[in-house]
Amino acid sequence: MLRDWLPFLIYALLAFAIPASMIAMSFAFAQRPARRTRARTIPFESGVSRGQMRAQRFTVSFYLTAMLFIVFDIEIVFLYPLAVQLHALGWFGFIELAFFVLILLVAYVYIWRKGALEW
């Protein structure tokens, strides 16, 4: 009985040990500043100080592109199980895969022609 559950136990232990070790190492190797100044507490991105945070408005095309990315990303995730079982499904699986990719391609061309990918 334990032999059947051993891979799951190993996976669970690794799933817990890897993030825990990363957190422990970040505390162990963190450089503590001698004194905290305002310049050291302000978050920065790519080495450029942002200074004061201000409200920033994004255009609708930004949100549309983000939603399209999520939709296509989720649809691509559905290809993985089909690709894994493609040999077992035979020609039916291949035709189903080709039809699914064709639908994705038509949708991609449609949003490209409508200008949804233009910033």
N, CA, C and O atoms as a GROMACS GRO file, in nm:
protein
  476
    1MET      N    1   0.083  -0.119   0.000
    1MET     CA    2   0.000   0.000   0.000
    1MET      C    3   0.087   0.126   0.000
    1MET      O    4   0.062   0.218  -0.077
    2LEU      N    5   0.190   0.129   0.084
    2LEU     CA    6   0.277   0.246   0.090
    2LEU      C    7   0.355   0.262  -0.040
    2LEU      O    8   0.389   0.374  -0.079
    3ARG      N    9   0.383   0.152  -0.105
    3ARG     CA   10   0.459   0.156  -0.229
    3ARG      C   11   0.382   0.231  -0.338
    3ARG      O   12   0.443   0.297  -0.423
    4ASP      N   13   0.249   0.222  -0.337
    4ASP     CA   14   0.168   0.293  -0.435
    4ASP      C   15   0.168   0.445  -0.410
    4ASP      O   16   0.161   0.524  -0.504
    5TRP      N   17   0.177   0.484  -0.284
    5TRP     CA   18   0.170   0.625  -0.248
    5TRP      C   19   0.309   0.690  -0.237
    5TRP      O   20   0.317   0.811  -0.214
    6LEU      N   21   0.415   0.616  -0.253
    6LEU     CA   22   0.549   0.670  -0.238
    6LEU      C   23   0.580   0.783  -0.337
    6LEU      O   24   0.639   0.883  -0.295
    7PRO      N   25   0.545   0.773  -0.465
    7PRO     CA   26   0.572   0.887  -0.555
    7PRO      C   27   0.499   1.015  -0.513
    7PRO      O   28   0.555   1.124  -0.524
    8PHE      N   29   0.376   1.002  -0.465
    8PHE     CA   30   0.302   1.119  -0.420
    8PHE      C   31   0.366   1.180  -0.296
    8PHE      O   32   0.371   1.302  -0.282
    9LEU      N   33   0.414   1.096  -0.207
    9LEU     CA   34   0.480   1.143  -0.085
    9LEU      C   35   0.609   1.217  -0.122
    9LEU      O   36   0.638   1.323  -0.066
   10ILE      N   37   0.686   1.162  -0.214
   10ILE     CA   38   0.810   1.228  -0.257
   10ILE      C   39   0.778   1.362  -0.324
   10ILE      O   40   0.846   1.462  -0.299
   11TYR      N   41   0.677   1.364  -0.407
   11TYR     CA   42   0.636   1.488  -0.474
   11TYR      C   43   0.592   1.592  -0.371
   11TYR      O   44   0.629   1.709  -0.382
   12ALA      N   45   0.513   1.552  -0.273
   12ALA     CA   46   0.466   1.644  -0.170
   12ALA      C   47   0.584   1.698  -0.088
   12ALA      O   48   0.588   1.817  -0.056
   13LEU      N   49   0.678   1.612  -0.056
   13LEU     CA   50   0.795   1.658   0.019
   13LEU      C   51   0.876   1.758  -0.062
   13LEU      O   52   0.921   1.859  -0.008
   14LEU      N   53   0.896   1.731  -0.189
   14LEU     CA   54   0.969   1.825  -0.274
   14LEU      C   55   0.891   1.956  -0.292
   14LEU      O   56   0.950   2.064  -0.294
   15ALA      N   57   0.760   1.945  -0.306
   15ALA     CA   58   0.678   2.064  -0.322
   15ALA      C   59   0.684   2.153  -0.199
   15ALA      O   60   0.668   2.274  -0.209
   16PHE      N   61   0.705   2.095  -0.084
   16PHE     CA   62   0.719   2.173   0.039
   16PHE      C   63   0.863   2.218   0.060
   16PHE      O   64   0.887   2.331   0.102
   17ALA      N   65   0.959   2.132   0.031
   17ALA     CA   66   1.100   2.160   0.061
   17ALA      C   67   1.160   2.269  -0.029
   17ALA      O   68   1.239   2.350   0.018
   18ILE      N   69   1.124   2.271  -0.154
   18ILE     CA   70   1.185   2.369  -0.246
   18ILE      C   71   1.146   2.513  -0.208
   18ILE      O   72   1.236   2.596  -0.193
   19PRO      N   73   1.018   2.546  -0.193
   19PRO     CA   74   0.987   2.684  -0.152
   19PRO      C   75   1.038   2.717  -0.012
   19PRO      O   76   1.083   2.829   0.013
   20ALA      N   77   1.033   2.620   0.078
   20ALA     CA   78   1.083   2.646   0.214
   20ALA      C   79   1.233   2.675   0.213
   20ALA      O   80   1.280   2.762   0.285
   21SER      N   81   1.308   2.601   0.132
   21SER     CA   82   1.452   2.626   0.125
   21SER      C   83   1.481   2.760   0.058
   21SER      O   84   1.577   2.827   0.097
   22MET      N   85   1.402   2.801  -0.040
   22MET     CA   86   1.423   2.931  -0.103
   22MET      C   87   1.399   3.045  -0.004
   22MET      O   88   1.474   3.142   0.000
   23ILE      N   89   1.294   3.032   0.075
   23ILE     CA   90   1.265   3.135   0.176
   23ILE      C   91   1.376   3.138   0.281
   23ILE      O   92   1.421   3.245   0.320
   24ALA      N   93   1.420   3.020   0.326
   24ALA     CA   94   1.526   3.014   0.426
   24ALA      C   95   1.656   3.074   0.372
   24ALA      O   96   1.726   3.146   0.443
   25MET      N   97   1.689   3.044   0.245
   25MET     CA   98   1.812   3.099   0.187
   25MET      C   99   1.803   3.250   0.168
   25MET      O  100   1.904   3.319   0.182
   26SER      N  101   1.685   3.302   0.136
   26SER     CA  102   1.673   3.447   0.120
   26SER      C  103   1.696   3.518   0.253
   26SER      O  104   1.752   3.627   0.256
   27PHE      N  105   1.652   3.457   0.364
   27PHE     CA  106   1.680   3.516   0.495
   27PHE      C  107   1.826   3.498   0.532
   27PHE      O  108   1.886   3.588   0.592
   28ALA      N  109   1.885   3.385   0.498
   28ALA     CA  110   2.023   3.357   0.537
   28ALA      C  111   2.122   3.445   0.462
   28ALA      O  112   2.221   3.490   0.520
   29PHE      N  113   2.097   3.471   0.334
   29PHE     CA  114   2.194   3.545   0.253
   29PHE      C  115   2.156   3.690   0.230
   29PHE      O  116   2.224   3.760   0.155
   30ALA      N  117   2.050   3.737   0.293
   30ALA     CA  118   2.008   3.876   0.274
   30ALA      C  119   2.109   3.970   0.336
   30ALA      O  120   2.161   3.945   0.445
   31GLN      N  121   2.136   4.078   0.266
   31GLN     CA  122   2.226   4.179   0.320
   31GLN      C  123   2.143   4.282   0.394
   31GLN      O  124   2.054   4.345   0.337
   32ARG      N  125   2.172   4.297   0.519
   32ARG     CA  126   2.100   4.393   0.602
   32ARG      C  127   2.171   4.528   0.596
   32ARG      O  128   2.290   4.536   0.624
   33PRO      N  129   2.100   4.634   0.560
   33PRO     CA  130   2.164   4.766   0.560
   33PRO      C  131   2.194   4.811   0.702
   33PRO      O  132   2.123   4.777   0.797
   34ALA      N  133   2.302   4.888   0.715
   34ALA     CA  134   2.340   4.936   0.848
   34ALA      C  135   2.231   5.024   0.907
   34ALA      O  136   2.200   5.012   1.026
   35ARG      N  137   2.175   5.109   0.827
   35ARG     CA  138   2.062   5.191   0.874
   35ARG      C  139   1.964   5.209   0.759
   35ARG      O  140   2.003   5.216   0.642
   36ARG      N  141   1.841   5.215   0.794
   36ARG     CA  142   1.737   5.227   0.693
   36ARG      C  143   1.714   5.374   0.660
   36ARG      O  144   1.680   5.455   0.747
   37THR      N  145   1.733   5.407   0.535
   37THR     CA  146   1.707   5.543   0.490
   37THR      C  147   1.588   5.539   0.396
   37THR      O  148   1.545   5.433   0.351
   38ARG      N  149   1.535   5.658   0.367
   38ARG     CA  150   1.418   5.664   0.280
   38ARG      C  151   1.452   5.612   0.139
   38ARG      O  152   1.368   5.548   0.076
   39ALA      N  153   1.572   5.637   0.091
   39ALA     CA  154   1.611   5.593  -0.042
   39ALA      C  155   1.617   5.441  -0.051
   39ALA      O  156   1.594   5.384  -0.158
   40ARG      N  157   1.648   5.374   0.060
   40ARG     CA  158   1.656   5.228   0.057
   40ARG      C  159   1.521   5.161   0.073
   40ARG      O  160   1.507   5.043   0.042
   41THR      N  161   1.423   5.232   0.120
   41THR     CA  162   1.291   5.171   0.140
   41THR      C  163   1.198   5.191   0.021
   41THR      O  164   1.095   5.125   0.013
   42ILE      N  165   1.233   5.281  -0.071
   42ILE     CA  166   1.149   5.304  -0.189
   42ILE      C  167   1.172   5.190  -0.288
   42ILE      O  168   1.287   5.161  -0.322
   43PRO      N  169   1.066   5.124  -0.335
   43PRO     CA  170   1.084   5.015  -0.431
   43PRO      C  171   1.136   5.069  -0.564
   43PRO      O  172   1.104   5.181  -0.604
   44PHE      N  173   1.214   4.989  -0.632
   44PHE     CA  174   1.266   5.027  -0.762
   44PHE      C  175   1.250   4.911  -0.858
   44PHE      O  176   1.237   4.795  -0.818
   45GLU      N  177   1.251   4.946  -0.985
   45GLU     CA  178   1.234   4.846  -1.089
   45GLU      C  179   1.343   4.866  -1.193
   45GLU      O  180   1.361   4.976  -1.245
   46SER      N  181   1.416   4.761  -1.221
   46SER     CA  182   1.526   4.764  -1.318
   46SER      C  183   1.633   4.866  -1.281
   46SER      O  184   1.698   4.923  -1.369
   47GLY      N  185   1.650   4.890  -1.154
   47GLY     CA  186   1.754   4.980  -1.108
   47GLY      C  187   1.718   5.127  -1.119
   47GLY      O  188   1.801   5.212  -1.088
   48VAL      N  189   1.597   5.159  -1.164
   48VAL     CA  190   1.556   5.298  -1.177
   48VAL      C  191   1.459   5.330  -1.065
   48VAL      O  192   1.357   5.263  -1.049
   49SER      N  193   1.491   5.431  -0.988
   49SER     CA  194   1.404   5.470  -0.878
   49SER      C  195   1.276   5.529  -0.935
   49SER      O  196   1.280   5.612  -1.026
   50ARG      N  197   1.164   5.487  -0.882
   50ARG     CA  198   1.036   5.534  -0.934
   50ARG      C  199   0.991   5.661  -0.864
   50ARG      O  200   0.906   5.733  -0.917
   51GLY      N  201   1.046   5.689  -0.748
   51GLY     CA  202   1.004   5.810  -0.676
   51GLY      C  203   0.862   5.793  -0.626
   51GLY      O  204   0.825   5.688  -0.573
   52GLN      N  205   0.783   5.897  -0.642
   52GLN     CA  206   0.645   5.893  -0.594
   52GLN      C  207   0.558   5.810  -0.686
   52GLN      O  208   0.569   5.818  -0.809
   53MET      N  209   0.473   5.729  -0.625
   53MET     CA  210   0.379   5.650  -0.704
   53MET      C  211   0.263   5.740  -0.747
   53MET      O  212   0.211   5.818  -0.667
   54ARG      N  213   0.224   5.727  -0.872
   54ARG     CA  214   0.112   5.805  -0.921
   54ARG      C  215   0.015   5.713  -0.993
   54ARG      O  216   0.051   5.605  -1.040
   55ALA      N  217  -0.107   5.756  -1.000
   55ALA     CA  218  -0.209   5.676  -1.068
   55ALA      C  219  -0.178   5.675  -1.218
   55ALA      O  220  -0.151   5.780  -1.277
   56GLN      N  221  -0.183   5.558  -1.277
   56GLN     CA  222  -0.153   5.546  -1.419
   56GLN      C  223  -0.271   5.479  -1.488
   56GLN      O  224  -0.319   5.376  -1.443
   57ARG      N  225  -0.315   5.537  -1.595
   57ARG     CA  226  -0.427   5.481  -1.669
   57ARG      C  227  -0.376   5.399  -1.785
   57ARG      O  228  -0.283   5.439  -1.855
   58PHE      N  229  -0.437   5.283  -1.805
   58PHE     CA  230  -0.401   5.198  -1.917
   58PHE      C  231  -0.512   5.206  -2.022
   58PHE      O  232  -0.629   5.222  -1.989
   59THR      N  233  -0.473   5.194  -2.146
   59THR     CA  234  -0.572   5.199  -2.253
   59THR      C  235  -0.649   5.067  -2.260
   59THR      O  236  -0.608   4.966  -2.203
   60VAL      N  237  -0.761   5.070  -2.330
   60VAL     CA  238  -0.844   4.952  -2.345
   60VAL      C  239  -0.769   4.843  -2.422
   60VAL      O  240  -0.789   4.724  -2.397
   61SER      N  241  -0.684   4.882  -2.514
   61SER     CA  242  -0.611   4.783  -2.593
   61SER      C  243  -0.516   4.701  -2.506
   61SER      O  244  -0.489   4.584  -2.534
   62PHE      N  245  -0.466   4.762  -2.399
   62PHE     CA  246  -0.381   4.688  -2.306
   62PHE      C  247  -0.460   4.575  -2.241
   62PHE      O  248  -0.413   4.461  -2.236
   63TYR      N  249  -0.579   4.605  -2.192
   63TYR     CA  250  -0.662   4.502  -2.129
   63TYR      C  251  -0.710   4.399  -2.230
   63TYR      O  252  -0.718   4.280  -2.198
   64LEU      N  253  -0.742   4.443  -2.350
   64LEU     CA  254  -0.786   4.350  -2.454
   64LEU      C  255  -0.674   4.252  -2.490
   64LEU      O  256  -0.698   4.132  -2.504
   65THR      N  257  -0.553   4.303  -2.503
   65THR     CA  258  -0.439   4.216  -2.533
   65THR      C  259  -0.414   4.118  -2.418
   65THR      O  260  -0.384   4.001  -2.442
   66ALA      N  261  -0.427   4.165  -2.296
   66ALA     CA  262  -0.408   4.076  -2.180
   66ALA      C  263  -0.514   3.966  -2.177
   66ALA      O  264  -0.482   3.851  -2.151
   67MET      N  265  -0.640   4.001  -2.204
   67MET     CA  266  -0.745   3.901  -2.205
   67MET      C  267  -0.726   3.800  -2.318
   67MET      O  268  -0.748   3.680  -2.299
   68LEU      N  269  -0.686   3.849  -2.434
   68LEU     CA  270  -0.661   3.757  -2.546
   68LEU      C  271  -0.546   3.663  -2.516
   68LEU      O  272  -0.550   3.545  -2.551
   69PHE      N  273  -0.442   3.714  -2.450
   69PHE     CA  274  -0.330   3.628  -2.411
   69PHE      C  275  -0.379   3.519  -2.317
   69PHE      O  276  -0.342   3.403  -2.333
   70ILE      N  277  -0.461   3.553  -2.219
   70ILE     CA  278  -0.511   3.454  -2.124
   70ILE      C  279  -0.596   3.351  -2.195
   70ILE      O  280  -0.584   3.231  -2.168
   71VAL      N  281  -0.683   3.394  -2.285
   71VAL     CA  282  -0.770   3.301  -2.357
   71VAL      C  283  -0.688   3.204  -2.440
   71VAL      O  284  -0.710   3.083  -2.435
   72PHE      N  285  -0.593   3.256  -2.518
   72PHE     CA  286  -0.511   3.168  -2.602
   72PHE      C  287  -0.420   3.080  -2.517
   72PHE      O  288  -0.393   2.965  -2.553
   73ASP      N  289  -0.373   3.132  -2.406
   73ASP     CA  290  -0.288   3.053  -2.318
   73ASP      C  291  -0.367   2.935  -2.260
   73ASP      O  292  -0.315   2.824  -2.254
   74ILE      N  293  -0.489   2.957  -2.219
   74ILE     CA  294  -0.572   2.850  -2.164
   74ILE      C  295  -0.606   2.748  -2.273
   74ILE      O  296  -0.608   2.628  -2.247
   75GLU      N  297  -0.632   2.796  -2.393
   75GLU     CA  298  -0.662   2.703  -2.502
   75GLU      C  299  -0.542   2.616  -2.537
   75GLU      O  300  -0.558   2.498  -2.569
   76ILE      N  301  -0.423   2.673  -2.531
   76ILE     CA  302  -0.303   2.595  -2.560
   76ILE      C  303  -0.280   2.489  -2.453
   76ILE      O  304  -0.228   2.382  -2.482
   77VAL      N  305  -0.320   2.518  -2.329
   77VAL     CA  306  -0.305   2.418  -2.222
   77VAL      C  307  -0.387   2.293  -2.254
   77VAL      O  308  -0.349   2.183  -2.214
   78PHE      N  309  -0.498   2.308  -2.324
   78PHE     CA  310  -0.580   2.193  -2.359
   78PHE      C  311  -0.513   2.104  -2.465
   78PHE      O  312  -0.552   1.989  -2.483
   79LEU      N  313  -0.413   2.157  -2.533
   79LEU     CA  314  -0.343   2.076  -2.632
   79LEU      C  315  -0.253   1.971  -2.568
   79LEU      O  316  -0.228   1.866  -2.629
   80TYR      N  317  -0.203   1.997  -2.449
   80TYR     CA  318  -0.107   1.904  -2.387
   80TYR      C  319  -0.166   1.765  -2.364
   80TYR      O  320  -0.105   1.667  -2.407
   81PRO      N  321  -0.283   1.751  -2.298
   81PRO     CA  322  -0.337   1.615  -2.280
   81PRO      C  323  -0.366   1.545  -2.412
   81PRO      O  324  -0.349   1.424  -2.424
   82LEU      N  325  -0.409   1.621  -2.511
   82LEU     CA  326  -0.436   1.562  -2.641
   82LEU      C  327  -0.307   1.514  -2.707
   82LEU      O  328  -0.304   1.408  -2.768
   83ALA      N  329  -0.201   1.592  -2.693
   83ALA     CA  330  -0.072   1.552  -2.750
   83ALA      C  331  -0.015   1.429  -2.680
   83ALA      O  332   0.050   1.346  -2.743
   84VAL      N  333  -0.040   1.418  -2.550
   84VAL     CA  334   0.010   1.302  -2.476
   84VAL      C  335  -0.062   1.175  -2.520
   84VAL      O  336   0.000   1.070  -2.532
   85GLN      N  337  -0.191   1.184  -2.545
   85GLN     CA  338  -0.271   1.067  -2.581
   85GLN      C  339  -0.291   1.053  -2.732
   85GLN      O  340  -0.374   0.973  -2.775
   86LEU      N  341  -0.218   1.129  -2.811
   86LEU     CA  342  -0.240   1.128  -2.956
   86LEU      C  343  -0.216   0.991  -3.017
   86LEU      O  344  -0.291   0.949  -3.106
   87HIS      N  345  -0.115   0.922  -2.972
   87HIS     CA  346  -0.085   0.790  -3.028
   87HIS      C  347  -0.198   0.690  -2.996
   87HIS      O  348  -0.233   0.607  -3.079
   88ALA      N  349  -0.252   0.699  -2.876
   88ALA     CA  350  -0.359   0.607  -2.836
   88ALA      C  351  -0.490   0.640  -2.908
   88ALA      O  352  -0.571   0.550  -2.932
   89LEU      N  353  -0.511   0.767  -2.942
   89LEU     CA  354  -0.636   0.806  -3.008
   89LEU      C  355  -0.636   0.777  -3.158
   89LEU      O  356  -0.742   0.767  -3.219
   90GLY      N  357  -0.519   0.765  -3.215
   90GLY     CA  358  -0.509   0.731  -3.357
   90GLY      C  359  -0.551   0.846  -3.447
   90GLY      O  360  -0.527   0.963  -3.415
   91TRP      N  361  -0.613   0.811  -3.560
   91TRP     CA  362  -0.652   0.912  -3.658
   91TRP      C  363  -0.760   1.005  -3.606
   91TRP      O  364  -0.764   1.122  -3.642
   92PHE      N  365  -0.848   0.952  -3.522
   92PHE     CA  366  -0.952   1.039  -3.464
   92PHE      C  367  -0.888   1.152  -3.383
   92PHE      O  368  -0.929   1.267  -3.393
   93GLY      N  369  -0.790   1.118  -3.304
   93GLY     CA  370  -0.719   1.219  -3.225
   93GLY      C  371  -0.645   1.318  -3.311
   93GLY      O  372  -0.642   1.437  -3.280
   94PHE      N  373  -0.584   1.269  -3.420
   94PHE     CA  374  -0.512   1.358  -3.509
   94PHE      C  375  -0.606   1.456  -3.577
   94PHE      O  376  -0.575   1.575  -3.588
   95ILE      N  377  -0.721   1.409  -3.622
   95ILE     CA  378  -0.819   1.496  -3.686
   95ILE      C  379  -0.875   1.596  -3.585
   95ILE      O  380  -0.895   1.713  -3.617
   96GLU      N  381  -0.899   1.549  -3.464
   96GLU     CA  382  -0.947   1.640  -3.359
   96GLU      C  383  -0.842   1.747  -3.328
   96GLU      O  384  -0.876   1.864  -3.311
   97LEU      N  385  -0.715   1.709  -3.321
   97LEU     CA  386  -0.607   1.803  -3.296
   97LEU      C  387  -0.595   1.904  -3.409
   97LEU      O  388  -0.580   2.023  -3.385
   98ALA      N  389  -0.603   1.856  -3.533
   98ALA     CA  390  -0.595   1.946  -3.648
   98ALA      C  391  -0.712   2.044  -3.649
   98ALA      O  392  -0.693   2.161  -3.682
   99PHE      N  393  -0.831   1.998  -3.615
   99PHE     CA  394  -0.949   2.085  -3.612
   99PHE      C  395  -0.934   2.190  -3.502
   99PHE      O  396  -0.968   2.306  -3.523
  100PHE      N  397  -0.884   2.152  -3.386
  100PHE     CA  398  -0.864   2.245  -3.275
  100PHE      C  399  -0.760   2.352  -3.313
  100PHE      O  400  -0.780   2.470  -3.285
  101VAL      N  401  -0.651   2.310  -3.374
  101VAL     CA  402  -0.548   2.406  -3.417
  101VAL      C  403  -0.603   2.497  -3.526
  101VAL      O  404  -0.570   2.616  -3.529
  102LEU      N  405  -0.685   2.444  -3.614
  102LEU     CA  406  -0.747   2.527  -3.717
  102LEU      C  407  -0.837   2.634  -3.656
  102LEU      O  408  -0.836   2.749  -3.700
  103ILE      N  409  -0.916   2.597  -3.554
  103ILE     CA  410  -1.001   2.695  -3.486
  103ILE      C  411  -0.915   2.803  -3.421
  103ILE      O  412  -0.948   2.922  -3.429
  104LEU      N  413  -0.806   2.763  -3.356
  104LEU     CA  414  -0.716   2.861  -3.295
  104LEU      C  415  -0.655   2.953  -3.400
  104LEU      O  416  -0.644   3.074  -3.378
  105LEU      N  417  -0.617   2.898  -3.512
  105LEU     CA  418  -0.557   2.977  -3.619
  105LEU      C  419  -0.658   3.077  -3.677
  105LEU      O  420  -0.624   3.192  -3.702
  106VAL      N  421  -0.780   3.033  -3.698
  106VAL     CA  422  -0.885   3.123  -3.749
  106VAL      C  423  -0.911   3.235  -3.649
  106VAL      O  424  -0.926   3.351  -3.689
  107ALA      N  425  -0.918   3.203  -3.521
  107ALA     CA  426  -0.940   3.305  -3.419
  107ALA      C  427  -0.823   3.403  -3.414
  107ALA      O  428  -0.845   3.524  -3.398
  108TYR      N  429  -0.701   3.354  -3.426
  108TYR     CA  430  -0.584   3.440  -3.425
  108TYR      C  431  -0.584   3.534  -3.545
  108TYR      O  432  -0.558   3.654  -3.531
  109VAL      N  433  -0.613   3.483  -3.663
  109VAL     CA  434  -0.618   3.567  -3.783
  109VAL      C  435  -0.730   3.670  -3.769
  109VAL      O  436  -0.714   3.785  -3.811
  110TYR      N  437  -0.842   3.631  -3.712
  110TYR     CA  438  -0.956   3.723  -3.694
  110TYR      C  439  -0.917   3.840  -3.605
  110TYR      O  440  -0.941   3.956  -3.640
  111ILE      N  441  -0.856   3.812  -3.489
  111ILE     CA  442  -0.821   3.923  -3.399
  111ILE      C  443  -0.705   4.005  -3.456
  111ILE      O  444  -0.693   4.124  -3.426
  112TRP      N  445  -0.621   3.942  -3.536
  112TRP     CA  446  -0.512   4.016  -3.601
  112TRP      C  447  -0.569   4.114  -3.703
  112TRP      O  448  -0.527   4.229  -3.709
  113ARG      N  449  -0.666   4.067  -3.784
  113ARG     CA  450  -0.728   4.152  -3.886
  113ARG      C  451  -0.810   4.265  -3.824
  113ARG      O  452  -0.816   4.375  -3.880
  114LYS      N  453  -0.871   4.239  -3.708
  114LYS     CA  454  -0.951   4.342  -3.641
  114LYS      C  455  -0.863   4.445  -3.573
  114LYS      O  456  -0.914   4.549  -3.531
  115GLY      N  457  -0.733   4.419  -3.562
  115GLY     CA  458  -0.641   4.516  -3.502
  115GLY      C  459  -0.634   4.507  -3.351
  115GLY      O  460  -0.588   4.601  -3.286
  116ALA      N  461  -0.677   4.395  -3.294
  116ALA     CA  462  -0.675   4.381  -3.150
  116ALA      C  463  -0.533   4.365  -3.094
  116ALA      O  464  -0.512   4.384  -2.974
  117LEU      N  465  -0.439   4.331  -3.179
  117LEU     CA  466  -0.301   4.313  -3.132
  117LEU      C  467  -0.216   4.438  -3.155
  117LEU      O  468  -0.097   4.438  -3.124
  118GLU      N  469  -0.275   4.543  -3.208
  118GLU     CA  470  -0.204   4.669  -3.229
  118GLU      C  471  -0.209   4.752  -3.102
  118GLU      O  472  -0.314   4.767  -3.040
  119TRP      N  473  -0.094   4.807  -3.066
  119TRP     CA  474  -0.088   4.892  -2.947
  119TRP      C  475  -0.089   5.034  -2.993
  119TRP      O  476  -0.085   5.125  -2.911
   0.00000   0.00000   0.00000
